[in-house]
Amino acid sequence: MEDKKLRITLVKSPIGAIPKHRKTVIAMGLRKLNKTVELPDNAATRGQIQQIRHLIKVEEI
């Protein structure tokens, strides 16, 4: 069984976001606008995505 991954891209600046959302963006490894990271598709990652869904774009790979 292959591990499922998610490709997450920061598409909106977290500057105006609430501090908890900014920390979530950094924790996911998204340091700059249009930066893309690949993270495992698990409950923890899905929770982070749900919290900052207005700032990111998500693709399943």
N, CA, C and O atoms as a CHARMM CRD file, in Angstrom:
* protein
*
  244
    1    1 MET  N      0.84100  -1.18800   0.00000 PROA 1      0.00000
    2    1 MET  CA     0.00000   0.00000   0.00000 PROA 1      0.00000
    3    1 MET  C      0.88600   1.25100   0.00000 PROA 1      0.00000
    4    1 MET  O      1.77300   1.40200   0.84000 PROA 1      0.00000
    5    2 GLU  N      0.63100   2.11200  -0.93000 PROA 2      0.00000
    6    2 GLU  CA     1.43500   3.32500  -1.00600 PROA 2      0.00000
    7    2 GLU  C      0.89000   4.38500  -0.05100 PROA 2      0.00000
    8    2 GLU  O     -0.31400   4.45900   0.19800 PROA 2      0.00000
    9    3 ASP  N      1.79100   5.19600   0.47200 PROA 3      0.00000
   10    3 ASP  CA     1.38400   6.25600   1.38600 PROA 3      0.00000
   11    3 ASP  C      0.75800   7.39100   0.58500 PROA 3      0.00000
   12    3 ASP  O      1.30400   7.84300  -0.42200 PROA 3      0.00000
   13    4 LYS  N     -0.40100   7.84000   1.05900 PROA 4      0.00000
   14    4 LYS  CA    -1.06300   8.95800   0.39800 PROA 4      0.00000
   15    4 LYS  C     -0.41900  10.24900   0.88600 PROA 4      0.00000
   16    4 LYS  O     -0.07200  10.38800   2.05900 PROA 4      0.00000
   17    5 LYS  N     -0.27000  11.18000  -0.03600 PROA 5      0.00000
   18    5 LYS  CA     0.31200  12.47700   0.30200 PROA 5      0.00000
   19    5 LYS  C     -0.59100  13.58500  -0.20600 PROA 5      0.00000
   20    5 LYS  O     -1.40400  13.38700  -1.11000 PROA 5      0.00000
   21    6 LEU  N     -0.43100  14.74700   0.39100 PROA 6      0.00000
   22    6 LEU  CA    -1.15100  15.93900  -0.02800 PROA 6      0.00000
   23    6 LEU  C     -0.13100  17.00400  -0.41300 PROA 6      0.00000
   24    6 LEU  O      0.85200  17.21400   0.29800 PROA 6      0.00000
   25    7 ARG  N     -0.36600  17.67100  -1.53300 PROA 7      0.00000
   26    7 ARG  CA     0.48100  18.78800  -1.95500 PROA 7      0.00000
   27    7 ARG  C     -0.24500  20.06600  -1.54400 PROA 7      0.00000
   28    7 ARG  O     -1.34300  20.34900  -2.02400 PROA 7      0.00000
   29    8 ILE  N      0.37100  20.82600  -0.66300 PROA 8      0.00000
   30    8 ILE  CA    -0.26400  22.01900  -0.09900 PROA 8      0.00000
   31    8 ILE  C      0.53700  23.24200  -0.50600 PROA 8      0.00000
   32    8 ILE  O      1.75300  23.28900  -0.32500 PROA 8      0.00000
   33    9 THR  N     -0.16000  24.24000  -1.06300 PROA 9      0.00000
   34    9 THR  CA     0.47600  25.46300  -1.53800 PROA 9      0.00000
   35    9 THR  C     -0.13800  26.66000  -0.82900 PROA 9      0.00000
   36    9 THR  O     -1.36000  26.78400  -0.75300 PROA 9      0.00000
   37   10 LEU  N      0.70600  27.53800  -0.31400 PROA 10     0.00000
   38   10 LEU  CA     0.24500  28.77100   0.33200 PROA 10     0.00000
   39   10 LEU  C     -0.09800  29.78000  -0.75900 PROA 10     0.00000
   40   10 LEU  O      0.79200  30.21900  -1.48800 PROA 10     0.00000
   41   11 VAL  N     -1.36500  30.15500  -0.88600 PROA 11     0.00000
   42   11 VAL  CA    -1.78400  31.05300  -1.96200 PROA 11     0.00000
   43   11 VAL  C     -2.23200  32.42900  -1.46300 PROA 11     0.00000
   44   11 VAL  O     -2.42800  33.34500  -2.26200 PROA 11     0.00000
   45   12 LYS  N     -2.39300  32.57500  -0.14800 PROA 12     0.00000
   46   12 LYS  CA    -2.80000  33.86000   0.40800 PROA 12     0.00000
   47   12 LYS  C     -1.92200  34.15600   1.61400 PROA 12     0.00000
   48   12 LYS  O     -1.61700  33.25800   2.39900 PROA 12     0.00000
   49   13 SER  N     -1.52100  35.39400   1.76300 PROA 13     0.00000
   50   13 SER  CA    -0.62200  35.77400   2.84700 PROA 13     0.00000
   51   13 SER  C     -1.28600  35.62200   4.21500 PROA 13     0.00000
   52   13 SER  O     -2.44000  36.01200   4.39300 PROA 13     0.00000
   53   14 PRO  N     -0.56300  35.05700   5.17600 PROA 14     0.00000
   54   14 PRO  CA    -1.10500  34.91700   6.53300 PROA 14     0.00000
   55   14 PRO  C     -0.89700  36.16900   7.40100 PROA 14     0.00000
   56   14 PRO  O     -1.16500  36.13100   8.60200 PROA 14     0.00000
   57   15 ILE  N     -0.42800  37.26500   6.81600 PROA 15     0.00000
   58   15 ILE  CA    -0.12900  38.47100   7.59700 PROA 15     0.00000
   59   15 ILE  C     -1.36100  38.95500   8.37500 PROA 15     0.00000
   60   15 ILE  O     -1.24900  39.29500   9.55200 PROA 15     0.00000
   61   16 GLY  N     -2.51600  38.98800   7.73700 PROA 16     0.00000
   62   16 GLY  CA    -3.71500  39.49100   8.40800 PROA 16     0.00000
   63   16 GLY  C     -4.47600  38.43100   9.18600 PROA 16     0.00000
   64   16 GLY  O     -5.49200  38.72700   9.81500 PROA 16     0.00000
   65   17 ALA  N     -3.98800  37.19600   9.14800 PROA 17     0.00000
   66   17 ALA  CA    -4.68500  36.09500   9.81200 PROA 17     0.00000
   67   17 ALA  C     -4.46300  36.14600  11.32400 PROA 17     0.00000
   68   17 ALA  O     -3.53900  36.79900  11.80700 PROA 17     0.00000
   69   18 ILE  N     -5.32300  35.45000  12.05400 PROA 18     0.00000
   70   18 ILE  CA    -5.15700  35.41100  13.50500 PROA 18     0.00000
   71   18 ILE  C     -3.88600  34.63900  13.84600 PROA 18     0.00000
   72   18 ILE  O     -3.47700  33.76500  13.08200 PROA 18     0.00000
   73   19 PRO  N     -3.25200  34.94800  14.98400 PROA 19     0.00000
   74   19 PRO  CA    -1.94500  34.34900  15.31300 PROA 19     0.00000
   75   19 PRO  C     -1.92000  32.81800  15.28300 PROA 19     0.00000
   76   19 PRO  O     -0.92300  32.23500  14.85700 PROA 19     0.00000
   77   20 LYS  N     -2.97600  32.16600  15.71800 PROA 20     0.00000
   78   20 LYS  CA    -2.99800  30.70200  15.71500 PROA 20     0.00000
   79   20 LYS  C     -2.89300  30.16300  14.29000 PROA 20     0.00000
   80   20 LYS  O     -2.23100  29.15200  14.05600 PROA 20     0.00000
   81   21 HSD  N     -3.53800  30.82900  13.34300 PROA 21     0.00000
   82   21 HSD  CA    -3.47400  30.40200  11.94700 PROA 21     0.00000
   83   21 HSD  C     -2.08600  30.63700  11.37100 PROA 21     0.00000
   84   21 HSD  O     -1.59200  29.82400  10.59000 PROA 21     0.00000
   85   22 ARG  N     -1.45300  31.74400  11.74900 PROA 22     0.00000
   86   22 ARG  CA    -0.08900  32.01600  11.28400 PROA 22     0.00000
   87   22 ARG  C      0.86600  30.93700  11.76500 PROA 22     0.00000
   88   22 ARG  O      1.73700  30.49500  11.01500 PROA 22     0.00000
   89   23 LYS  N      0.70600  30.50700  13.02100 PROA 23     0.00000
   90   23 LYS  CA     1.56800  29.46300  13.57300 PROA 23     0.00000
   91   23 LYS  C      1.32900  28.13500  12.87600 PROA 23     0.00000
   92   23 LYS  O      2.26200  27.35500  12.69100 PROA 23     0.00000
   93   24 THR  N      0.08800  27.87100  12.48900 PROA 24     0.00000
   94   24 THR  CA    -0.22800  26.63400  11.76500 PROA 24     0.00000
   95   24 THR  C      0.45500  26.63300  10.40300 PROA 24     0.00000
   96   24 THR  O      1.00500  25.61400   9.98600 PROA 24     0.00000
   97   25 VAL  N      0.42500  27.76800   9.70700 PROA 25     0.00000
   98   25 VAL  CA     1.07700  27.88800   8.39700 PROA 25     0.00000
   99   25 VAL  C      2.57100  27.58000   8.53200 PROA 25     0.00000
  100   25 VAL  O      3.12600  26.82700   7.73200 PROA 25     0.00000
  101   26 ILE  N      3.21500  28.15900   9.53900 PROA 26     0.00000
  102   26 ILE  CA     4.65200  27.93300   9.75400 PROA 26     0.00000
  103   26 ILE  C      4.91200  26.47900  10.12600 PROA 26     0.00000
  104   26 ILE  O      5.87800  25.88200   9.64900 PROA 26     0.00000
  105   27 ALA  N      4.05700  25.90000  10.97600 PROA 27     0.00000
  106   27 ALA  CA     4.22700  24.51200  11.40600 PROA 27     0.00000
  107   27 ALA  C      4.13400  23.54000  10.23000 PROA 27     0.00000
  108   27 ALA  O      4.74900  22.47400  10.25400 PROA 27     0.00000
  109   28 MET  N      3.37600  23.90100   9.21700 PROA 28     0.00000
  110   28 MET  CA     3.24700  23.05000   8.03300 PROA 28     0.00000
  111   28 MET  C      4.43100  23.21000   7.08500 PROA 28     0.00000
  112   28 MET  O      4.53000  22.48600   6.09400 PROA 28     0.00000
  113   29 GLY  N      5.33100  24.15100   7.37800 PROA 29     0.00000
  114   29 GLY  CA     6.51800  24.34100   6.54900 PROA 29     0.00000
  115   29 GLY  C      6.31500  25.33600   5.42500 PROA 29     0.00000
  116   29 GLY  O      7.12900  25.40800   4.50400 PROA 29     0.00000
  117   30 LEU  N      5.24000  26.10500   5.48900 PROA 30     0.00000
  118   30 LEU  CA     4.95100  27.09000   4.44500 PROA 30     0.00000
  119   30 LEU  C      5.50800  28.43600   4.88100 PROA 30     0.00000
  120   30 LEU  O      4.86900  29.15800   5.64600 PROA 30     0.00000
  121   31 ARG  N      6.70300  28.77700   4.39300 PROA 31     0.00000
  122   31 ARG  CA     7.37900  29.99700   4.83100 PROA 31     0.00000
  123   31 ARG  C      7.08200  31.19600   3.92400 PROA 31     0.00000
  124   31 ARG  O      7.01800  32.33000   4.39900 PROA 31     0.00000
  125   32 LYS  N      6.90000  30.95000   2.62700 PROA 32     0.00000
  126   32 LYS  CA     6.69700  32.04900   1.67900 PROA 32     0.00000
  127   32 LYS  C      5.46500  31.78700   0.82500 PROA 32     0.00000
  128   32 LYS  O      5.00700  30.65100   0.70500 PROA 32     0.00000
  129   33 LEU  N      4.94200  32.84000   0.24200 PROA 33     0.00000
  130   33 LEU  CA     3.80200  32.74300  -0.65700 PROA 33     0.00000
  131   33 LEU  C      4.16000  31.87000  -1.85600 PROA 33     0.00000
  132   33 LEU  O      5.26800  31.96200  -2.38500 PROA 33     0.00000
  133   34 ASN  N      3.24500  31.04000  -2.27400 PROA 34     0.00000
  134   34 ASN  CA     3.38600  30.09300  -3.38700 PROA 34     0.00000
  135   34 ASN  C      4.37900  28.96700  -3.09800 PROA 34     0.00000
  136   34 ASN  O      4.75600  28.23800  -4.01600 PROA 34     0.00000
  137   35 LYS  N      4.80400  28.81100  -1.85800 PROA 35     0.00000
  138   35 LYS  CA     5.64000  27.67300  -1.45900 PROA 35     0.00000
  139   35 LYS  C      4.75700  26.43900  -1.37600 PROA 35     0.00000
  140   35 LYS  O      3.62400  26.51100  -0.89900 PROA 35     0.00000
  141   36 THR  N      5.27300  25.30800  -1.83900 PROA 36     0.00000
  142   36 THR  CA     4.52700  24.05200  -1.84000 PROA 36     0.00000
  143   36 THR  C      5.25800  23.01400  -0.99500 PROA 36     0.00000
  144   36 THR  O      6.47800  22.86900  -1.08100 PROA 36     0.00000
  145   37 VAL  N      4.48800  22.29500  -0.17600 PROA 37     0.00000
  146   37 VAL  CA     5.04200  21.20400   0.61600 PROA 37     0.00000
  147   37 VAL  C      4.19600  19.96000   0.39100 PROA 37     0.00000
  148   37 VAL  O      3.01200  20.05000   0.06500 PROA 37     0.00000
  149   38 GLU  N      4.81800  18.79400   0.57000 PROA 38     0.00000
  150   38 GLU  CA     4.08900  17.52600   0.49800 PROA 38     0.00000
  151   38 GLU  C      4.04500  16.93100   1.89300 PROA 38     0.00000
  152   38 GLU  O      5.08700  16.66800   2.49300 PROA 38     0.00000
  153   39 LEU  N      2.85500  16.72100   2.40500 PROA 39     0.00000
  154   39 LEU  CA     2.67000  16.18100   3.73900 PROA 39     0.00000
  155   39 LEU  C      1.83300  14.91200   3.66900 PROA 39     0.00000
  156   39 LEU  O      1.05500  14.74000   2.73000 PROA 39     0.00000
  157   40 PRO  N      1.98000  14.01200   4.65700 PROA 40     0.00000
  158   40 PRO  CA     1.17800  12.78500   4.65700 PROA 40     0.00000
  159   40 PRO  C     -0.30200  13.09200   4.85900 PROA 40     0.00000
  160   40 PRO  O     -0.66500  14.04100   5.55300 PROA 40     0.00000
  161   41 ASP  N     -1.14000  12.27900   4.24500 PROA 41     0.00000
  162   41 ASP  CA    -2.58900  12.44900   4.36400 PROA 41     0.00000
  163   41 ASP  C     -3.05200  11.70300   5.62200 PROA 41     0.00000
  164   41 ASP  O     -3.38900  10.52100   5.56600 PROA 41     0.00000
  165   42 ASN  N     -3.06300  12.41100   6.75400 PROA 42     0.00000
  166   42 ASN  CA    -3.52400  11.81300   7.99900 PROA 42     0.00000
  167   42 ASN  C     -4.43700  12.79600   8.73600 PROA 42     0.00000
  168   42 ASN  O     -4.66300  13.91400   8.27200 PROA 42     0.00000
  169   43 ALA  N     -4.94800  12.37500   9.86800 PROA 43     0.00000
  170   43 ALA  CA    -5.91200  13.19400  10.60400 PROA 43     0.00000
  171   43 ALA  C     -5.30600  14.51800  11.06700 PROA 43     0.00000
  172   43 ALA  O     -5.97800  15.54900  11.03600 PROA 43     0.00000
  173   44 ALA  N     -4.04300  14.49800  11.49500 PROA 44     0.00000
  174   44 ALA  CA    -3.39900  15.72200  11.97100 PROA 44     0.00000
  175   44 ALA  C     -3.26500  16.74500  10.84200 PROA 44     0.00000
  176   44 ALA  O     -3.56500  17.92500  11.02600 PROA 44     0.00000
  177   45 THR  N     -2.81500  16.28700   9.68100 PROA 45     0.00000
  178   45 THR  CA    -2.66400  17.19000   8.53700 PROA 45     0.00000
  179   45 THR  C     -4.02000  17.71300   8.08000 PROA 45     0.00000
  180   45 THR  O     -4.15700  18.89400   7.76200 PROA 45     0.00000
  181   46 ARG  N     -5.01700  16.84100   8.04500 PROA 46     0.00000
  182   46 ARG  CA    -6.37500  17.27300   7.65100 PROA 46     0.00000
  183   46 ARG  C     -6.92000  18.32400   8.60700 PROA 46     0.00000
  184   46 ARG  O     -7.62100  19.24100   8.17900 PROA 46     0.00000
  185   47 GLY  N     -6.61000  18.20600   9.89400 PROA 47     0.00000
  186   47 GLY  CA    -7.04400  19.20200  10.87600 PROA 47     0.00000
  187   47 GLY  C     -6.39300  20.54800  10.63000 PROA 47     0.00000
  188   47 GLY  O     -7.04800  21.58600  10.72800 PROA 47     0.00000
  189   48 GLN  N     -5.09900  20.53700  10.30800 PROA 48     0.00000
  190   48 GLN  CA    -4.39300  21.77900  10.00100 PROA 48     0.00000
  191   48 GLN  C     -4.97800  22.42300   8.74700 PROA 48     0.00000
  192   48 GLN  O     -5.17900  23.63700   8.69200 PROA 48     0.00000
  193   49 ILE  N     -5.24700  21.59000   7.74200 PROA 49     0.00000
  194   49 ILE  CA    -5.81900  22.09600   6.48800 PROA 49     0.00000
  195   49 ILE  C     -7.17500  22.74700   6.74800 PROA 49     0.00000
  196   49 ILE  O     -7.47100  23.81300   6.20900 PROA 49     0.00000
  197   50 GLN  N     -7.98900  22.10800   7.56900 PROA 50     0.00000
  198   50 GLN  CA    -9.32700  22.63600   7.87300 PROA 50     0.00000
  199   50 GLN  C     -9.22800  24.01200   8.52500 PROA 50     0.00000
  200   50 GLN  O    -10.05200  24.88800   8.26400 PROA 50     0.00000
  201   51 GLN  N     -8.22200  24.19800   9.37000 PROA 51     0.00000
  202   51 GLN  CA    -8.05900  25.44800  10.09500 PROA 51     0.00000
  203   51 GLN  C     -7.65900  26.60500   9.17500 PROA 51     0.00000
  204   51 GLN  O     -8.11700  27.73100   9.36700 PROA 51     0.00000
  205   52 ILE  N     -6.81400  26.33800   8.18300 PROA 52     0.00000
  206   52 ILE  CA    -6.30300  27.42800   7.32900 PROA 52     0.00000
  207   52 ILE  C     -6.71000  27.24400   5.86900 PROA 52     0.00000
  208   52 ILE  O     -5.98900  27.67000   4.96700 PROA 52     0.00000
  209   53 ARG  N     -7.85100  26.61700   5.63300 PROA 53     0.00000
  210   53 ARG  CA    -8.27900  26.32000   4.26400 PROA 53     0.00000
  211   53 ARG  C     -8.45500  27.57000   3.40100 PROA 53     0.00000
  212   53 ARG  O     -8.41300  27.47200   2.17500 PROA 53     0.00000
  213   54 HSD  N     -8.65000  28.73600   4.00700 PROA 54     0.00000
  214   54 HSD  CA    -8.82800  29.97300   3.24500 PROA 54     0.00000
  215   54 HSD  C     -7.49000  30.54700   2.75800 PROA 54     0.00000
  216   54 HSD  O     -7.47400  31.49600   1.97400 PROA 54     0.00000
  217   55 LEU  N     -6.36900  29.97500   3.22000 PROA 55     0.00000
  218   55 LEU  CA    -5.04600  30.48900   2.85600 PROA 55     0.00000
  219   55 LEU  C     -4.29100  29.56300   1.89100 PROA 55     0.00000
  220   55 LEU  O     -3.27400  29.95700   1.32000 PROA 55     0.00000
  221   56 ILE  N     -4.78700  28.33700   1.71300 PROA 56     0.00000
  222   56 ILE  CA    -4.01500  27.33200   0.98000 PROA 56     0.00000
  223   56 ILE  C     -4.81300  26.68800  -0.14400 PROA 56     0.00000
  224   56 ILE  O     -6.03500  26.81300  -0.22800 PROA 56     0.00000
  225   57 LYS  N     -4.06700  25.98800  -1.01400 PROA 57     0.00000
  226   57 LYS  CA    -4.65900  25.15400  -2.06800 PROA 57     0.00000
  227   57 LYS  C     -4.13400  23.74400  -1.83100 PROA 57     0.00000
  228   57 LYS  O     -2.94000  23.56000  -1.59200 PROA 57     0.00000
  229   58 VAL  N     -5.01800  22.74600  -1.89400 PROA 58     0.00000
  230   58 VAL  CA    -4.63600  21.36700  -1.58300 PROA 58     0.00000
  231   58 VAL  C     -4.89900  20.47000  -2.78600 PROA 58     0.00000
  232   58 VAL  O     -5.95800  20.53900  -3.40900 PROA 58     0.00000
  233   59 GLU  N     -3.91300  19.62100  -3.10300 PROA 59     0.00000
  234   59 GLU  CA    -4.05500  18.62500  -4.17000 PROA 59     0.00000
  235   59 GLU  C     -3.67500  17.26500  -3.60500 PROA 59     0.00000
  236   59 GLU  O     -2.71600  17.15400  -2.84100 PROA 59     0.00000
  237   60 GLU  N     -4.41900  16.23200  -3.97700 PROA 60     0.00000
  238   60 GLU  CA    -4.05700  14.87700  -3.58900 PROA 60     0.00000
  239   60 GLU  C     -3.12300  14.29700  -4.63700 PROA 60     0.00000
  240   60 GLU  O     -3.34700  14.44700  -5.83800 PROA 60     0.00000
  241   61 ILE  N     -2.05900  13.62500  -4.16300 PROA 61     0.00000
  242   61 ILE  CA    -1.10800  13.02000  -5.10400 PROA 61     0.00000
  243   61 ILE  C     -0.86900  11.57400  -4.73800 PROA 61     0.00000
  244   61 ILE  O     -0.09800  10.88700  -5.40800 PROA 61     0.00000
